[in-house]
Amino acid sequence: MTYSGLVSAAYFAVAVVFILGLKAMSSPVTARRGIVWAGFAMIAATVVTFFIPNLQNIGLMVLAIVLGAGVAWWSGKTVKMTDMPQMVAIYNGMGGGAAAAIAAVELVKGVPHGPVTSTLLILGAIIGSVAFSGSCVAYAKLQGLMKKSITLPQQNTINFFLTLLTFGIGLTIGYADSPGGFEIFLFFVLALALGAVLVMPIGGADMPVVISLLNAFTGLAVGFKGFVLDNPALIVAGIIVGAAGLLLTQLMAKAMNRPLKNIIFAPITGDAAEGGAEVEGTMRELSALDAAALMRYGQKVIIVPGYGMAVAGAQHKVWEMAQLLEEGGVEVSFAIHPVAGRMPGHMNVLLAEAGVPYDKIYDLEEINADFGQADVALVIGANDVVNPVARTDKSSPIYGMPILNADMAQNVIVVKRGRGAGYSGIENALFYKDNCRMLYGSAQEAVAEVIGHVKALEA
């Protein structure tokens, strides 16, 4: 068998392992195994690439791999769990940027391609550029570098004409025999601007869906580049990532009951002018001692974690408290909304890190009916996913979004740092209900204080 045949056979084996790894990631029990498989498959694909006949620039390739691996290893070891969403966003952006860079090199080289390949080259360049700049904006939002959503005058009109102009120039240079440097530069400037302009207005409530969509864009861009370079590994990896990202985006949009077009063209920015009836009433506070007593002497407690728990790094304390309650005969469960946190699965990862067994973590559909029988629903740093206006207020931006029925518990305790609205900027009517009490403070400190009182009640 020739070197080319061996490379193709190796790429096929890598593709099979990719798929098996992705399948394993569908369950928390086997997810780590799937990630390890996919990681080794990626290493194998990289090594096999060096056996392609007549390969050039090997020194630059090795340098890029060493530098990239070094940065990834360091950042992966030092990143905080609370910063994981923005890390995912910027890593995803790097993939899109790499695909766009490959397209730029192909265009500058001026190598003639057939109509189909030229079309895929331009599509990959646009999608990769949009994924890169959009992911950079998402990173800036999640990192707190961009404090407010930015909506341009006639935003959707600008989106339409910018998209039209980008595709028009792209197809023009894609089918040109020798496109000029200025035209190529203008094309990529417009494509990068399109990604930034599309993501700038999108607020925190829609951010998990946006991250998933940009991930799908990166996969598609990489897949298209695989066709252009005639590289089966890129084709397979891109198609897998793109398909998985699109499916996840669809599931996330369904979880919010918001069509994807609304997320992009009518995003929730958190502005007061967006709509929603004014919430009446007052927030009532309770002490850590009262919170401890309500849970310790109840029979069923459901804990709803949110990003506030992640920021405080309180997941270990929350699990310690849950174990104390269980030792006292209280039934404790964890309820996870599909879009809780800043990215898909964020809360599941945090709870797993703290050692919470998988069989105590329930999705919305599995646990929503249990809230009516719960003595206490403990909401830790969550906002929109428990906001009852999603069921009642048609003028609210989140109307129709499935929520966790925390308000139906006999008592609701909300651990919150202050009285302000959540990340999306939408006021939560739950906080003003008669059966709800607020426990103010950092989740880490508040739960630690509750733990102390629970221990005292046990004595």
Backbone hydrogen bonds, N-H to C=O, Kabsch-Sander energy under -0.5 kcal/mol:
donor,donor_aa,acceptor,acceptor_aa,energy
6,L,2,T,-2.4
7,V,3,Y,-2.6
8,S,4,S,-2.3
9,A,5,G,-2.5
10,A,6,L,-2.5
11,Y,7,V,-2.6
12,F,8,S,-2.1
13,A,9,A,-2.1
14,V,10,A,-2.5
15,A,11,Y,-2.3
16,V,12,F,-2.0
17,V,13,A,-2.1
18,F,14,V,-2.6
19,I,15,A,-2.2
20,L,16,V,-2.4
21,G,17,V,-2.8
22,L,18,F,-2.6
23,K,19,I,-2.3
24,A,20,L,-2.2
25,M,21,G,-1.5
26,S,23,K,-1.4
27,S,24,A,-1.3
30,T,27,S,-0.6
31,A,27,S,-1.2
34,G,30,T,-2.2
35,I,31,A,-2.2
36,V,32,R,-2.2
37,W,33,R,-2.4
38,A,34,G,-2.5
39,G,35,I,-2.3
40,F,36,V,-2.4
41,A,37,W,-2.3
42,M,38,A,-2.1
43,I,39,G,-2.0
44,A,40,F,-2.5
45,A,41,A,-2.5
46,T,42,M,-2.2
47,V,43,I,-2.5
48,V,44,A,-2.7
49,T,45,A,-1.5
50,F,46,T,-0.7
50,F,47,V,-1.1
51,F,48,V,-2.2
52,I,49,T,-1.7
55,L,52,I,-1.1
61,M,57,N,-2.0
62,V,58,I,-2.6
63,L,59,G,-2.3
64,A,60,L,-2.5
65,I,61,M,-2.4
66,V,62,V,-2.6
67,L,63,L,-2.6
68,G,64,A,-2.8
69,A,65,I,-2.8
70,G,66,V,-2.2
71,V,67,L,-2.4
72,A,68,G,-2.5
73,W,69,A,-2.7
74,W,70,G,-2.4
75,S,71,V,-2.7
76,G,72,A,-2.6
77,K,73,W,-1.7
78,T,74,W,-1.8
79,V,75,S,-2.0
83,D,80,K,-1.0
84,M,81,M,-1.1
87,M,83,D,-1.8
88,V,84,M,-2.7
89,A,85,P,-2.3
90,I,86,Q,-2.4
91,Y,87,M,-2.5
92,N,88,V,-2.4
93,G,89,A,-2.1
94,M,90,I,-1.8
95,G,91,Y,-1.5
96,G,92,N,-1.8
97,G,93,G,-2.8
98,A,94,M,-2.4
99,A,95,G,-1.9
100,A,96,G,-2.2
101,A,97,G,-2.4
102,I,98,A,-2.1
103,A,99,A,-1.9
104,A,100,A,-2.3
105,V,101,A,-2.3
106,E,102,I,-2.2
107,L,103,A,-2.3
108,V,104,A,-2.5
109,K,105,V,-2.4
110,G,106,E,-1.1
111,V,106,E,-0.9
118,S,114,G,-2.8
119,T,115,P,-2.1
120,L,116,V,-2.4
121,L,117,T,-2.3
122,I,118,S,-2.1
123,L,119,T,-2.7
124,G,120,L,-2.7
125,A,121,L,-1.9
126,I,122,I,-2.6
127,I,123,L,-2.9
128,G,124,G,-2.5
129,S,125,A,-2.1
130,V,126,I,-2.6
131,A,127,I,-2.5
132,F,128,G,-2.2
133,S,129,S,-2.6
134,G,130,V,-2.4
135,S,131,A,-1.9
136,C,132,F,-1.9
137,V,133,S,-2.0
138,A,134,G,-2.4
139,Y,135,S,-2.6
140,A,136,C,-2.2
141,K,137,V,-2.2
142,L,138,A,-2.7
143,Q,139,Y,-2.6
144,G,140,A,-0.5
144,G,141,K,-0.8
145,L,140,A,-1.7
146,M,140,A,-2.0
147,K,145,L,-0.7
150,I,200,M,-1.7
151,T,149,S,-0.6
152,L,150,I,-0.5
155,Q,152,L,-1.0
158,I,154,Q,-2.4
159,N,155,Q,-2.6
160,F,156,N,-2.3
161,F,157,T,-2.4
162,L,158,I,-2.6
163,T,159,N,-2.1
164,L,160,F,-2.5
165,L,161,F,-2.7
166,T,162,L,-2.3
167,F,163,T,-2.5
168,G,164,L,-2.3
169,I,165,L,-2.6
170,G,166,T,-2.4
171,L,167,F,-2.7
172,T,168,G,-1.7
173,I,169,I,-2.4
174,G,170,G,-2.2
175,Y,171,L,-1.7
184,I,180,G,-1.9
185,F,181,G,-2.5
186,L,182,F,-2.9
187,F,183,E,-2.3
188,F,184,I,-2.1
189,V,185,F,-2.2
190,L,186,L,-2.5
191,A,187,F,-2.3
192,L,188,F,-2.6
193,A,189,V,-2.3
194,L,190,L,-2.3
195,G,191,A,-1.6
196,A,192,L,-1.8
197,V,193,A,-2.9
198,L,194,L,-2.2
199,V,195,G,-1.5
200,M,196,A,-2.3
202,I,199,V,-1.3
203,G,268,I,-1.1
204,G,423,Y,-0.5
206,D,203,G,-0.9
207,M,203,G,-0.5
207,M,204,G,-0.8
209,V,206,D,-0.5
210,V,206,D,-1.9
211,I,207,M,-2.6
212,S,208,P,-1.7
213,L,209,V,-2.5
214,L,210,V,-2.8
215,N,211,I,-1.8
216,A,212,S,-1.8
217,F,213,L,-2.2
218,T,214,L,-2.3
219,G,215,N,-2.0
220,L,216,A,-2.3
221,A,217,F,-2.7
222,V,218,T,-2.5
223,G,219,G,-2.4
224,F,220,L,-2.5
225,K,221,A,-2.1
226,G,222,V,-1.7
227,F,223,G,-1.5
228,V,224,F,-2.0
229,L,225,K,-2.6
230,D,226,G,-0.8
231,N,226,G,-2.5
235,I,231,N,-2.0
236,V,232,P,-2.8
237,A,233,A,-2.7
238,G,234,L,-2.6
239,I,235,I,-2.5
240,I,236,V,-2.6
241,V,237,A,-2.5
242,G,238,G,-3.0
243,A,239,I,-2.8
244,A,240,I,-2.6
245,G,241,V,-2.7
246,L,242,G,-2.3
247,L,243,A,-2.5
248,L,244,A,-2.5
249,T,245,G,-2.5
250,Q,246,L,-2.3
251,L,247,L,-2.3
252,M,248,L,-2.7
253,A,249,T,-2.7
254,K,250,Q,-2.2
255,A,251,L,-2.1
256,M,252,M,-1.3
257,N,253,A,-0.6
257,N,254,K,-0.8
258,R,253,A,-2.3
262,N,259,P,-0.8
263,I,259,P,-1.5
264,I,260,L,-1.9
265,F,261,K,-3.0
266,A,262,N,-2.3
269,T,267,P,-0.8
274,E,271,D,-1.7
275,G,272,A,-0.8
284,R,431,F,-0.5
286,L,438,M,-2.3
291,A,287,S,-2.1
292,A,288,A,-2.4
293,A,289,L,-2.4
294,L,290,D,-2.5
295,M,291,A,-1.9
296,R,292,A,-2.9
297,Y,293,A,-2.3
298,G,295,M,-1.0
301,V,331,E,-3.2
302,I,376,V,-2.4
303,I,301,V,-0.5
303,I,333,S,-3.1
304,V,378,L,-3.4
306,G,380,I,-1.9
308,G,381,G,-1.8
309,M,306,G,-1.2
309,M,380,I,-0.8
310,A,306,G,-1.2
311,V,307,Y,-2.8
312,A,308,G,-1.7
313,G,309,M,-0.8
313,G,310,A,-0.7
314,A,309,M,-2.3
318,V,314,A,-2.7
319,W,315,Q,-1.9
320,E,316,H,-2.0
321,M,317,K,-2.5
322,A,318,V,-2.3
323,Q,319,W,-2.3
324,L,320,E,-1.9
325,L,321,M,-2.3
326,E,322,A,-2.3
327,E,323,Q,-2.2
328,G,324,L,-1.1
329,G,326,E,-1.8
330,V,325,L,-2.4
331,E,299,Q,-2.8
332,V,330,V,-0.6
333,S,301,V,-2.0
334,F,360,K,-2.7
335,A,303,I,-2.8
336,I,334,F,-0.5
336,I,362,Y,-2.9
340,A,337,H,-2.0
346,H,343,M,-1.9
347,M,340,A,-0.5
349,V,345,G,-2.2
350,L,346,H,-1.9
351,L,347,M,-2.5
352,A,348,N,-2.3
353,E,349,V,-2.3
354,A,350,L,-1.4
355,G,351,L,-0.6
355,G,352,A,-1.0
356,V,351,L,-2.4
360,K,357,P,-1.7
361,I,358,Y,-1.5
362,Y,334,F,-3.1
362,Y,360,K,-0.6
364,L,336,I,-0.8
367,I,363,D,-1.5
368,N,364,L,-2.1
370,D,367,I,-2.0
371,F,367,I,-0.6
371,F,368,N,-1.0
373,Q,370,D,-1.3
374,A,371,F,-1.3
375,D,300,K,-1.8
376,V,300,K,-1.6
377,A,411,N,-2.4
378,L,302,I,-2.5
378,L,376,V,-0.6
379,V,377,A,-0.7
379,V,413,I,-3.1
380,I,304,V,-2.8
380,I,378,L,-0.6
381,G,379,V,-0.7
381,G,415,V,-1.9
386,V,383,N,-1.8
387,N,384,D,-1.5
390,A,387,N,-1.7
391,R,388,P,-2.0
392,T,388,P,-1.0
393,D,389,V,-2.2
394,K,392,T,-0.8
396,S,393,D,-1.6
399,Y,396,S,-1.7
400,G,390,A,-3.2
401,M,398,I,-2.2
404,L,385,V,-3.0
406,A,404,L,-1.9
408,M,405,N,-1.6
409,A,406,A,-1.7
410,Q,374,A,-2.3
411,N,375,D,-0.8
412,V,435,N,-2.8
413,I,377,A,-2.5
414,V,437,R,-2.5
415,V,379,V,-3.2
415,V,413,I,-0.6
416,K,414,V,-0.6
416,K,439,L,-1.5
422,G,426,I,-0.8
425,G,422,G,-1.4
429,A,427,E,-0.6
431,F,428,N,-0.9
432,Y,429,A,-1.3
433,K,430,L,-1.7
436,C,433,K,-1.5
437,R,412,V,-2.6
438,M,284,R,-3.3
439,L,414,V,-3.1
440,Y,438,M,-0.6
441,G,416,K,-2.1
446,A,442,S,-3.2
447,V,443,A,-2.5
448,A,444,Q,-1.6
449,E,445,E,-2.1
450,V,446,A,-2.0
451,I,447,V,-2.6
452,G,448,A,-1.9
453,H,449,E,-1.8
454,V,450,V,-2.5
455,K,451,I,-2.4
456,A,452,G,-1.7
457,L,453,H,-2.2
458,E,454,V,-1.5
459,A,455,K,-1.3
